[in-house]
Amino acid sequence: MDDATGVAGDATAADPHVGLPAVAALRRLLEQLEALQVDNARAHGWRWSDIAEALGTSKQAVHHKHAPRLTLLRR
């Protein structure tokens, strides 16, 4: 968690050479965390609409983003 906290701090740096890479790292981390939690929710029987509501997006958007990855994991 210390690394994430450090990167979050760097994201507010006045120097764009520091701030922009930190923002990119946070974006990657966020995508990984979202995928992890979507997998967790599906494993716990959540419907796509439940996940979409929790993420504040549409069912279609969350399904489009995550269903192909989950299909590949099942093979």
For each residue, the residues with C-beta under 8 A, 3 or more apart:
1: 4 5
2: 5 6
3: 6 7
4: 1 7 8 26 29
5: 1 2 8 9
6: 2 3 9 10
7: 3 4 10 11 22 25 26 29
8: 4 5 11 12 22 26
9: 5 6 12 13 22
10: 6 7 13 18 19 21 22
11: 7 8 19 22 23 26
12: 8 9 19
13: 9 10 16 18 19 22
14: 19
15: 18 19
16: 13 19 20
17: 20 21
18: 10 13 15 21 22
19: 10 11 12 13 14 15 16 22 23
20: 16 17 23 24
21: 10 17 18 24 25
22: 7 8 9 10 11 13 18 19 25 26
23: 11 19 20 26 27
24: 20 21 27 28
25: 7 21 22 28 29
26: 4 7 8 11 22 23 29 30
27: 23 24 30 31
28: 24 25 31 32
29: 4 7 25 26 32 33
30: 26 27 33 34
31: 27 28 34 35
32: 28 29 35 36
33: 29 30 36 37
34: 30 31 37 38 55
35: 31 32 38 39 66 69
36: 32 33 39 40
37: 33 34 40 41
38: 34 35 41 42 51 62 66 70
39: 35 36 42 43 70 73
40: 36 37 43 44
41: 37 38 44 46 50 51 54
42: 38 39 45 46 51 70
43: 39 40
44: 40 41
45: 42
46: 41 42 50 51
47: 50 51
48: 51 52 59 62 63 67
49: 52 53 59
50: 41 46 47 53 54
51: 38 41 42 46 47 48 54 55 62 66
52: 48 49 55 57 58 59 61 62 63
53: 49 50 56
54: 41 50 51
55: 34 51 52 62
56: 53
57: 52 61 62
58: 52 61 62
59: 48 49 52 62 63
60: 63 64
61: 52 57 58 64 65
62: 38 48 51 52 55 57 58 59 65 66
63: 48 52 59 60 66 67
64: 60 61 67
65: 61 62
66: 35 38 51 62 63 69 70
67: 48 63 64 70 71
68: 71 72
69: 35 66 72 73
70: 38 39 42 66 67 73 74
71: 67 68 74 75
72: 68 69 75
73: 39 69 70
74: 70 71
75: 71 72
